[in-house]
């Protein structure tokens, strides 16, 4: 399928579940497992170099870099041209089961992530991410453990309102709004 048509279809689908279903149905990636969520509206140049296993969640603005174009610079440089021939360097990306990739992260080629890993928002992943790790930063490095985070979130389940609660409940929880409509500390 033409890349422009794929992007148009992603733009028309507001939900990451629907985008993932479309991408899977049309076999856009090399492999795409079950229960994936894909929020970006743009796909990489070579989506066939990306493998998503089961339960992969990709937040908004994530970029997958499957090639570099250093060859363009090398080929037009008198310094490097004499050293040999060059071509665009390609690489694959494999994301194993139960991985979350935070908003606006960049995943570089020749990287394997997970399983059971979390990529913090805005990270640049240049190396493999070990199983169960939380990574963040530029370049991304291990900053936590998924198992410990899951335990912490499970214990706080009843304290925080849900995304599905009424707006007033959420506002009251975070801003502690009094009955007079003013924020109290």
Residue, then its C-alpha position, 0 to 999 in steps of 0.5 A: x500500500x502507498x505510504x501516503x494512503x497509509x498516513x491518510x488512513x492513520x490520520x482518519x483513525x482517532x484511536x490507537x487501537x483502530x490504527x493498530x488494527x489497520x496496520x495489522x490488516x494491511x501487513x504494514x510492519x514485518x510482524x505485528x502481534x495481538x493487542x497492539x496500540x499505535x498512536x503515531x500518525x506517521x510510519x517509518x520509511x521502511x516499516x517492513x524492518x519493524x517487528x512488534x510482538x504482542x501487547x506493544x503500546x506506542x504513544x504519540x509522536x514516536x519515531x522509528x529510525x530504520x536507516x541513516x543517510x551518512x552515505x549521502x555525505x560520504x559520497x559527496x566528500x572528497x575526504x571520504x569518497x576516495x576511501x570506497x563506496x557507500x550505501x544507505x545503512x539499514x537496520x531492523x527494530x524488534x519490540x518484544x511482548x508487553x512493551x510501552x514506548x512513551x510519547x516522542x521517543x526515538x527508536x534507532x535501528x538495530x535495537x531490540x526492546x524488552x520483553x516487559x520494558x518501558x521507554x520513558x517519554x522523549x527517550x532516544x533508544x540507541x541500544x538494546x533494552x533489557x527485559x523488565x527495564x524502564x529506560x529514559x534519557x538521551x541516550x536512554x539508560x536504565x532508570x527503573x524496574x517495570x515489576x516495581x512500578x507495576x506493584x506501586x501502581x497496583x497498590x495506588x489503584x483506589x487512590x487516584x481517579x480513572x481516566x473514565x471518571x467525570x472531569x469534576x472528580x479528576x479536577x477535585x482530586x488534583x486541584x482539591x477544589x473546595x465547594x466554593x470553586x477555589x483551589x485549596x492547599 
